[in-house]
Amino acid sequence: MASSKIKAIVLKSNNIKERDKQVTLYTLEEGKMIVSMRGVRNDKAKLKAGKEIFCFGEFVVEKGKNSNIVTAVDIIDNFYSLSSNIDKYYEGCVILDILDKIGLEPNPQLFIEAIKALKTLCYEDVKKYYVIDKFFVDIFKSLGFDFLSNKCSSCHSTLGSKYLNLDIGELVCPACKTASCVQISDACYGALRIFESTDYDKLASVKLGGMGEVQAYNILNTNFEWRLGMKLIKLI
């Protein structure tokens, strides 16, 4: 078998055989990858910490015709404290779910965004929704969906009231709205613009009002479902 080292995040895993795990990784070098980790359900297994979701590390993988087997893991960060905060845990799970759904091909920018988001979520005192909203906005931009214009995408007039046209994923004015449009409040739009322009390491200093971050999450989640045709796990 050919052996290679890859940087990866554990997205999910399931039990196979008596003590093994089948693990889904999102890797820097190759995108999403399914691997087997042998014996890791044993309490004394050397690699058992490498099977847990959120684990970020360097994995040594032996590639065969029918399976990829992890033989070593050098853990960089396991983001352990996420498991002690239910809000942060579920926000992190949404990030992993996004990677699982769109990360089939390698995308270094997406990988780096995910690590930044998880680090901020784990180690910074950031309000609920801020990290996932920032991650969503940056992911849409990396995928080519930049919808935070101040001009109507149909008639190009300056936007006052704003509607997201879910058919095309762009903003339109009241005159150009259709049945597939949802209105974006000023608080929501303001929050989206702030998340677009704020780095992860500055999110803890952001203060929003009017529940803009919650509205932003709902709009971004809906836009994801329409753009990608896939539902994400629910954020509680």
C-alpha positions as CSV (number, residue, x, y, z in Angstrom):
1,M,0.0,0.0,0.0
2,A,1.1,3.6,-0.7
3,S,1.4,5.8,2.4
4,S,0.8,9.5,2.6
5,K,0.5,12.2,5.2
6,I,-2.5,14.5,5.1
7,K,-3.9,17.3,7.2
8,A,-7.5,16.6,8.1
9,I,-10.5,17.3,10.3
10,V,-12.7,14.5,11.5
11,L,-16.3,15.1,10.3
12,K,-18.1,12.0,11.5
13,S,-17.6,8.3,12.2
14,N,-19.5,5.1,12.6
15,N,-18.8,1.7,14.1
16,I,-17.6,-1.2,11.8
17,K,-16.6,-4.7,12.8
18,E,-15.9,-5.3,16.5
19,R,-13.5,-2.5,17.4
20,D,-13.0,-0.4,14.2
21,K,-14.4,2.9,13.0
22,Q,-15.1,4.2,9.5
23,V,-14.2,7.9,9.7
24,T,-15.0,10.7,7.3
25,L,-12.2,13.2,7.0
26,Y,-12.1,16.6,5.3
27,T,-8.5,16.9,4.1
28,L,-6.4,19.9,2.9
29,E,-4.8,17.9,0.1
30,E,-7.6,15.7,-1.2
31,G,-11.0,16.9,0.0
32,K,-13.4,14.5,1.6
33,M,-12.0,11.0,2.3
34,I,-13.4,7.9,3.9
35,V,-10.9,6.0,6.0
36,S,-10.8,3.0,8.4
37,M,-9.3,3.2,11.9
38,R,-8.6,-0.2,13.3
39,G,-9.1,-1.1,16.9
40,V,-9.8,2.5,18.0
41,R,-12.9,1.5,20.0
42,N,-10.6,-0.2,22.5
43,D,-10.0,2.0,25.5
44,K,-6.2,1.4,25.3
45,A,-6.0,2.0,21.5
46,K,-3.1,4.4,20.5
47,L,-5.2,6.2,17.9
48,K,-8.5,6.4,19.8
49,A,-8.3,10.2,20.2
50,G,-8.0,10.6,16.4
51,K,-11.4,9.2,15.7
52,E,-13.4,11.9,17.5
53,I,-15.3,14.6,15.6
54,F,-13.5,18.0,15.4
55,C,-10.1,16.3,15.7
56,F,-7.7,18.2,13.5
57,G,-4.3,16.7,12.8
58,E,-1.9,15.1,10.5
59,F,-3.0,11.6,9.5
60,V,-0.9,8.9,8.0
61,V,-3.0,7.0,5.5
62,E,-2.2,3.8,3.7
63,K,-4.2,3.7,0.5
64,G,-5.3,0.4,-0.9
65,K,-7.6,-0.6,-3.8
66,N,-10.7,-1.1,-1.5
67,S,-9.9,1.0,1.6
68,N,-7.8,3.7,3.1
69,I,-6.4,2.8,6.5
70,V,-5.1,5.3,9.1
71,T,-1.9,4.1,10.7
72,A,-0.9,7.1,12.7
73,V,-2.3,10.5,13.8
74,D,-0.4,13.5,15.1
75,I,-3.1,15.7,16.7
76,I,-2.8,19.4,16.2
77,D,-6.0,20.4,18.1
78,N,-9.1,18.4,19.2
79,F,-11.2,21.5,20.1
80,Y,-12.1,19.6,23.2
81,S,-13.9,22.5,25.0
82,L,-16.6,22.6,22.3
83,S,-18.1,19.5,24.0
84,S,-18.7,21.4,27.2
85,N,-20.9,24.2,25.7
86,I,-24.0,23.0,23.9
87,D,-24.4,26.1,21.8
88,K,-20.8,26.1,20.6
89,Y,-21.0,22.3,20.0
90,Y,-23.9,22.5,17.7
91,E,-22.5,25.5,15.9
92,G,-19.4,23.5,15.3
93,C,-21.5,20.5,14.1
94,V,-23.1,22.8,11.5
95,I,-19.6,23.8,10.3
96,L,-18.7,20.1,10.0
97,D,-22.0,19.3,8.2
98,I,-21.2,22.0,5.6
99,L,-17.8,20.5,5.0
100,D,-19.3,17.1,4.7
101,K,-21.8,18.3,2.1
102,I,-19.6,20.6,-0.1
103,G,-16.1,19.3,0.5
104,L,-15.9,16.5,-2.0
105,E,-13.0,18.2,-3.9
106,P,-9.9,19.8,-2.3
107,N,-10.4,23.5,-1.5
108,P,-7.5,25.0,0.6
109,Q,-9.5,28.2,1.3
110,L,-12.5,26.2,2.6
111,F,-10.2,24.1,4.8
112,I,-8.5,27.2,6.3
113,E,-11.8,28.9,6.9
114,A,-13.1,25.9,8.8
115,I,-10.0,25.8,11.0
116,K,-10.3,29.5,11.7
117,A,-14.0,29.2,12.5
118,L,-13.4,26.2,14.9
119,K,-10.6,28.0,16.7
120,T,-12.6,31.1,17.2
121,L,-15.6,29.1,18.3
122,C,-13.5,27.1,20.8
123,Y,-11.2,29.7,22.3
124,E,-12.9,33.1,22.0
125,D,-15.9,34.5,23.9
126,V,-18.0,35.1,20.8
127,K,-21.8,35.4,20.8
128,K,-24.0,32.6,19.5
129,Y,-24.5,32.7,15.6
130,Y,-21.5,35.0,15.0
131,V,-19.0,32.3,13.9
132,I,-21.4,30.3,11.8
133,D,-22.7,33.5,10.1
134,K,-19.2,34.5,9.3
135,F,-18.3,31.1,8.0
136,F,-21.4,31.0,5.9
137,V,-20.7,34.4,4.3
138,D,-17.1,33.5,3.5
139,I,-18.1,30.1,2.1
140,F,-20.6,31.6,-0.2
141,K,-18.0,34.0,-1.5
142,S,-15.5,31.2,-2.0
143,L,-18.2,29.3,-4.0
144,G,-18.8,32.4,-6.2
145,F,-22.1,33.5,-4.6
146,D,-21.5,37.1,-3.6
147,F,-24.9,38.4,-2.7
148,L,-24.2,41.4,-0.5
149,S,-24.4,44.1,-3.1
150,N,-26.1,47.5,-2.5
151,K,-27.5,47.4,-6.1
152,C,-30.5,45.4,-7.4
153,S,-29.2,42.5,-9.4
154,S,-32.1,42.9,-11.9
155,C,-32.6,46.6,-12.5
156,H,-29.3,47.8,-10.9
157,S,-31.0,50.5,-8.9
158,T,-29.7,51.4,-5.4
159,L,-31.3,49.2,-2.8
160,G,-33.6,50.5,-0.1
161,S,-35.7,47.6,0.9
162,K,-33.9,44.4,0.1
163,Y,-35.1,41.0,-0.9
164,L,-33.0,37.9,-1.5
165,N,-34.1,36.2,-4.7
166,L,-33.6,32.5,-3.8
167,D,-33.8,31.5,-7.4
168,I,-30.6,33.3,-8.2
169,G,-29.1,33.9,-4.8
170,E,-28.9,37.7,-5.3
171,L,-30.5,40.8,-3.9
172,V,-33.3,42.6,-5.6
173,C,-35.5,45.7,-5.0
174,P,-39.2,45.7,-4.2
175,A,-40.1,46.3,-7.9
176,C,-38.1,43.2,-9.0
177,K,-39.1,40.8,-6.3
178,T,-40.8,37.5,-7.2
179,A,-42.6,34.8,-5.3
180,S,-39.2,33.2,-4.5
181,C,-37.9,36.3,-2.7
182,V,-37.6,36.8,1.1
183,Q,-37.2,40.2,2.7
184,I,-34.0,41.0,4.5
185,S,-34.3,43.5,7.4
186,D,-31.9,46.3,7.9
187,A,-30.6,44.6,11.1
188,C,-30.0,41.4,9.1
189,Y,-28.3,43.2,6.2
190,G,-26.1,45.2,8.6
191,A,-25.1,42.0,10.4
192,L,-24.2,40.3,7.1
193,R,-22.0,43.2,6.0
194,I,-20.3,43.3,9.4
195,F,-19.5,39.6,9.3
196,E,-18.2,40.0,5.7
197,S,-15.7,42.6,6.7
198,T,-14.7,41.3,10.2
199,D,-11.9,38.8,10.7
200,Y,-12.5,35.8,12.9
201,D,-10.1,37.2,15.6
202,K,-12.2,40.4,15.9
203,L,-15.6,38.7,16.2
204,A,-15.5,38.8,20.0
205,S,-15.6,42.6,19.8
206,V,-18.7,42.8,17.6
207,K,-21.9,43.9,19.2
208,L,-25.1,43.7,17.2
209,G,-28.7,44.6,18.0
210,G,-32.1,43.8,16.6
211,M,-31.5,40.0,16.5
212,G,-29.6,40.6,13.2
213,E,-27.4,37.6,13.7
214,V,-30.3,35.2,14.1
215,Q,-32.1,36.6,11.1
216,A,-28.8,36.4,9.2
217,Y,-28.4,32.7,10.1
218,N,-31.9,31.9,8.9
219,I,-31.3,33.7,5.6
220,L,-27.9,32.1,5.1
221,N,-29.2,28.6,5.9
222,T,-32.1,29.0,3.6
223,N,-29.8,30.3,0.8
224,F,-27.5,27.3,1.3
225,E,-30.4,24.9,0.9
226,W,-31.5,26.6,-2.3
227,R,-28.0,27.0,-3.8
228,L,-26.8,23.5,-2.9
229,G,-30.0,21.5,-2.7
230,M,-29.1,20.0,0.7
231,K,-30.5,20.6,4.2
232,L,-28.1,21.1,7.1
233,I,-28.5,19.8,10.6
234,K,-30.5,22.2,12.8
235,L,-28.8,24.7,15.0
236,I,-30.5,24.6,18.4
